[in-house]
């Protein structure tokens, strides 16, 4: 590929460009991701709509994997994290298999907070500490279909 042209002479452009600033790494989409659902991909660039959607999904996965530094993540379900008004970290883990039928899950939740100890973690559902590391703690929570769990990290947790 030379000058954005492929071997057939069609214009091809990357969906994502990476850049390093003096503040850190960044990634920028070269086309708006929402265009994939609103327009025909052929009208925007020479990729087809289906492949464009896959391309945007892969670019998004790259951003999350390479540039993300999440304070919490889960292996299954949906995770919502926030600090409450007392600066305690709160994590809501929910079974979310929509649009497919709900099912029981046992997600591993990884929490990365400074000076975190297992004693500071509470949950409104039974849980087990899977591993403790200076950088993170991993928990396993058992959820039935349509269930959620509220995990609380006691003490001031804001970073």
CORZIWO-V10271 format. One record per backbone hydrogen bond with DSSP energy under -1.0 kcal/mol. NH is the residue of the N-H (numbers start at 1). CO is the residue of the C=O. E is the energy in kcal/mol with one decimal. If there is no record, write none. Layout:
# CORZIWO-V10271
NH;CO;E + NH;CO;E
This chain:
# CORZIWO-V10271
2;5;-1.5 + 5;2;-2.6 + 6;10;-2.7 + 9;6;-1.7 + 12;4;-4.2 + 17;28;-2.6 + 19;26;-2.5 + 21;24;-3.2 + 26;19;-2.6 + 28;17;-2.8 + 30;15;-2.0 + 35;32;-1.8 + 36;33;-1.1 + 38;34;-1.3 + 39;35;-2.6 + 45;41;-2.3 + 52;48;-2.4 + 53;49;-2.2 + 54;50;-1.9 + 55;51;-2.4 + 56;52;-2.7 + 57;53;-2.3 + 58;54;-2.4 + 59;55;-2.4 + 60;56;-2.6 + 61;57;-2.3 + 62;58;-2.1 + 63;59;-2.2 + 64;60;-2.5 + 65;61;-2.6 + 66;62;-3.3 + 67;63;-2.0 + 73;110;-1.8 + 75;108;-1.2 + 78;94;-2.7 + 80;92;-2.4 + 82;90;-2.4 + 84;88;-2.3 + 87;84;-2.1 + 90;82;-3.2 + 91;151;-2.8 + 92;80;-3.1 + 93;149;-2.4 + 94;78;-2.6 + 95;147;-2.5 + 100;97;-2.1 + 105;143;-2.4 + 109;139;-2.8 + 110;73;-2.8 + 111;137;-2.8 + 112;71;-3.9 + 116;113;-1.2 + 120;117;-1.3 + 121;118;-1.5 + 122;152;-2.8 + 124;150;-1.5 + 128;140;-2.0 + 130;138;-2.8 + 131;138;-1.4 + 133;136;-2.5 + 137;111;-2.0 + 138;131;-2.8 + 139;109;-2.7 + 140;128;-2.7 + 141;107;-1.9 + 143;105;-3.0 + 147;144;-2.1 + 149;93;-2.7 + 151;91;-3.4 + 152;122;-2.7 + 153;89;-2.5 + 154;120;-3.6 + 157;87;-2.8
